[in-house]
Amino acid sequence: MAVTETLLVLPEEGGQRLDKFISVRLGEVTRTAAEKLIAAGAVSCGGRALPKSYKVQAGDSIAVTIPDPVAADVLPEAIPLAIVYEDEDLLVVNKPKGMVVHPAAGNLSGTLVNALLAHCGESLSGIGGVIRPGIVHRIDKDTSGLLIVAKNDFAHLRLAEQIKVHSFTRVYEAVVYGSLKQDRGTVEAPIGRHPVDRKKMAVTSQHSRPAVTHFEVIARYPGFTHVRLRLETGRTHQIRVHMAYLGHPVAGDSVYGPKKVIEELHGQCLHAKQIGFTHPRDGRWLEFDSELPPYFTAFLEKLRRRAGAEGGPDA
């Protein structure tokens, strides 16, 4: 059954191309997928199908009808995977920026799941269904870093339980706008669906769930701060929402950050750097760490050069 998402155009979004607006607001729908939905007449305003060239206006109510993906269309693809660890129960992969974790309507190829189907064959847990086989937890398309995948239901259930009781360690690094007042701290603020856009999250007391993020400053630069973040809970967009709530959105974040994004980052400067968990079968504690990717280190180097020109990083 098709699902229709209704998106209210906010004042700061006025003037955007329709395909870009849809891809940003619907998260995992790429601009190519958005173009296909528009061409199919699945995007309308006031009951009128909109052309690709349409530029959204503040106050527009854009209806996007998304067909359910068909299981048979999710096919294995020989996409290279950066596998950090693998055994008969699970694997840990280092996902690159720009790769969607699992297929979504209009975006059934090029995802991590497509790559996993080619690498693992039928050896993936079925708890996530045909669209999300093996996926115990996820990270956003434009967030890079470590992700654990379950090869069977036994592993999936036990790993999911660790996430539920907060014994599953997830440490990220990010560059955020501005200078945090504290060197370390905790954000404890409930997260739920945005009152207008259900694909966007917000700190809210309405229909929300508890969310806790711990942060620690690594380095300060003029206009930016390099931070380490540890998730105690794992809500959708948690770090991005919590940092924006503090007034320090993640650099490059087009959803929760300033309207004028840092184009060179191609999305938020956020990396899932460390992951730790108890092996579901033998009880060993496993912990993995990944290097910061080139886009992240290049941005840090740019900030260091700018700091040097202005008298050095903040203490």
PyMOL commands that set and color helices and strands:
alter all, ss='L'
color gray80, all
select helices_A, chain A and resi 11-13+18-25+31-39+71-73+112-120+153-164+238-245+263-265+294-309
alter helices_A, ss='H'
color red, helices_A
select strands_A, chain A and resi 3-8+43-45+48-49+61-66+83-86+90-95+144-150+169-177+184-188+191-193+201-203+208-209+212-221+224-231+270-278+285-289
alter strands_A, ss='S'
color yellow, strands_A
deselect
rebuild
show_as cartoon
